[in-house]
């Protein structure tokens, strides 16, 4: 046969040398179907020299070992040549023309010295889109394409081009974008009002590619998630979209967050503060100024858009407890202004270890507030004692901790550490030994003589725990008293009803001669019905008073919170101010400590002439007195008691045990006998 027929194929650049032309010769049979007569293959790489190739190709067949010529079953003469046909070029293959059409006017001069804040996207046209709406009674079909753009929370879409696989739009879209990590997600769809739009393909434009601030115009090849795994798969040629993009600085879009901060509107006011850096800071002053660009939480029901009702909550530890302070609610406002002031009292030792947590909520009285974002301010950042005024980006807590993952708004806050004398608790103020003065002793303390009495001046307490909570409201109070124990001696203060900062100014005296003694102090909440409840303990070692001067100091309460018998220093549960002196009270000097009187009474031994020339044969004993003996007979209905002392002497006399007894001294703890034996 002789044909002399011509054929042509459009081949994509990147695939031109990897393809193979397969030629098949059949015997035509309309009735039973064509029968294979043989075939051959031409690798397109053989045509790389761009010359015409004309040759007789032997026919062969595919077998177990692939295609082969196994017999002379004919030859086919074919001429082939790679050529460049300008008419065959699609717009995708032609270098992009930036001037046709030109990029739209911005409407302002792009100041490249300033950070970009707007993405301007110029949708030019598409080429080679898929047929989505097939003809019902003939081959072919068309599509009704539109393009959807998403940048963060911002969305836009083009117009629909009816029945067009190579549409032209020349439409412009603008998106506020400051983050170079942002990505423009583009989705081409076939419009279908009845059943919903059908996806035709997607592509993305990384904003980082636009950092040079010039227009980037290029063809973006559509891709598709054809296996449903959520990943975009680059597959067949299903069309391309030509887009020009610029990342520019639009002065009209400069938000308050990017403008210089006004430090005077409003000034940071912290009441009753004398900011003297010679004193440690004890108060944190905060001014909540405004927020900008926060999220829409309450969407409109019948139209686009919406608003929010922002409320800010500050959380910080104050006096050992979590303290929350809330702003007012700004109704229907995405850029609220508060200018509200807050203050916290912070303990010295904890001032730099705490963190201020700031939470922005959308207020909802019915269903509860919805979180809009939060940020944290380490108080250590304020150690320079200067005012810190800044826009804080909102973020959220996630699996890896708090992070800013999207632009969901900023909050302008002013903060400063100050020293506020009005905020000082008595515990933080140097102890005043003169207010009130230590009680009069009633004698002169002779420091040359050993101390024998502990004089304890219970002044006051501060910041005690609430032990009796109010039944129908927050808060409560306590009825504190203080118990003192020194060896076998005990004493207790009066009860101060409903008072967390009680004052006593009460004096207690204990006979103490041993410097190893310890004053054990227990603060309790008085409860006549169920018994007193412990509020905390502390100890005063007598050895600390060896210099014989008053030691007045605040003693911080501690508590055995795990029941192991050991005192654990825990949360701040209050402090007690006590002055103590260890003195010599002459009235407490017992006969034991005084010089012995050898004449009262004289030792009388009848019929004895003490002549040292003779050996002794008699023991003379005088039982004179006793002092400070124990109470053995306690009073039944009152404290105290007495004893009825009797002394028995035991000694061998003439080889036998001999006992001699004194008289009984009734109800006498310091009896006097003056009896001889």
C-alpha positions, 0 to 999 in steps of 0.5 A: 500500500501507498499512503503518503499521509501526514500526522503531527503531535504536540509534545511537551518539552520535558517529555520530548526525548523520553517518549516512544512512537508505536506504529501498528499495522492491522488488517481492517475488518469491519465485521469481526474486528481488525487483525494485527499484522505487525508493529514497530517502535521509534524512540523519539530520542533517535530524532534528537539531531532535528534532521529528517529520518526516513527509513524502512522499519521491519514489522515485528510482534510482541512476545514473551521476551518483548517486541522482536522481528522473528520473520520477514512479515513486511516493512513500512517506510516512514519519514519523521522529524522534530520541528518547532511549530510556533502555531503549536505553542501554548501560552504556557510555553511562551515566555511570560510578557509582563506588559500584556496586560500590565500589572494594575496600578497600586494607587500608592508608591511602594516604599521598599524601605518599609516592611511589606504588608499587602499582597496584590494578586493579578489573575490574568488567564488560564489555559488548557483547563479540563472539560468538566461539563461533557456534551450529552450527545457528542464528544467534547464539552467545556467548563465554567471556571472560577478561581478561589484564593485563601490567605490565612483567614482572608478569602476571595474568588474571581468571576465565573467564565462560562463555557471556557477552557482558556478563560481570561480574567484580568482581575485584581485581589488584595490581601493584608499579609505581613508574614513571609511564611504565609501561603496563597492557596489557589483552587480552580473550580467548575461552577455548578449552581445546582450540585455545587462547584467541582474542583479542577485543580489547586496550586500554591504561591509562597509569599517568601518567593516575593521578598524582592518586592518585584512582580512575579508573573508565572504560569502555575500548573494545576495539581490534584489530590487524586488519591484522597490522602490529603496530599497534592499530587502532581499528575496529568496536564490539567491546565495552568493559570497565569498570575502576577503577584506583588508584595508591597507596603501599603501605607493605608494598611499600617495598623497601630501595631506597626506605628510608633507607640504613644507613651503618653496616651494614656500615661501609666498611673500607679496610685500612691507610688513613690518610685524610689529605686533605693527600695525594692519593687513591691507593686506591679502596675499595668495599664490595659490600653487597647487591642487591634485586629482581633478575631470575629467570634460572633458571626452575623446570621444573615450576612457576612462579617460579625464582631466580638465582645472582648474581655481581658483577664489578668492572672498573677500570684498575689500574696501566695494566691492566684489573683485574677483581675478583669477588664470591662467588656467592650461590646461589638468591637474588634479594635477595642480601647480600654485605658484601664489600670490594674495593680498587684502586690508582689512579695520580694522573694517571688517578684522575678519568678512569676509570670503575668498571664493575659487572656482575651475572651469573647464575652458570652453570658449565656454559653460562657466566654470563648477564648480568643488568644493569650500571651504571657509576660515574665516579670523578670523582663521588668527588672530594669524598673522602667515602663514597658509598653508594647503590642503583644501578639495573641497566641494559644497553648498547643502540644508544644506549649504557647505559640503564635501560629497565626495573626489573631490580634495584638494587645497594647499593654503598659507595665512597670515595677514600682515601690509603693509604700502603701503596698508594704505589709507590716512584715516588709517594714523594718521592725520598730522596737519602740512601737510599742515599747517592750514592757517594764521588767520590774527589776534591773537585769544584772547582766553579770548574773546568769539569765533565768527568766524568758520575757515574751512580748506578743505584739501582733500577727499579719496575714493569717489564714481564713479558717471560718469561711463565709457560708453564703459569700466569698471570704471569711475570718478567724479567731486567732490565739497563740499557745506558748510551750517552754519545757513543762511551762505553758501559756496562751494568749487571749482570743482575737475574734474575727481578725486576720491581722490581730494585735495583742500586746500581751506579756508572758514570763517563763523560768528558763535557765538552759540556753538549749531551751526552745519556745514552741509557738502554735497559732490556732483558730479558736472553736469552742464547739469542735475544738481549736484548729491549728493555723501554723507554728514557729519556734524561738531558740533561747540560744538566740537571746544570749546577748541579753537584748530584746530580739523583736522580729516577724516569725513566719508560720509553717505547717506540718502539711504531710503529717510526718511530724516535721514542720514544712515551710509552705505557702504564706500563711501569716506571720507573728511579731514577737519581742523576747528578752532573756534576763536575770530576775532576782525574784526567781533566784531559788535557794538552790542558787543562793549562798548556803546559811550554815547557821540556820539551823546549826547541825546539832548532834546530842552527846557527841564530842567531836574529837578527831583523836577518836574514830567516827562512830555516828552520822549526824544529819539535819533535814533542813528544807526542799525547793521546787518539788513537783505537784503530785496532787492536781486540783480537780476543778482548777489548774495547779495543785500541791504535794505532801512531802515526806523524807525517808533516810535509809542506811545500814545500822549495826548490820541491819537496814535502818529507816528514819522518816521526817514529818509530813509537810502538808500542801507544801512545794517548798517545805521546811523541816529543820529536823535532826537524825 
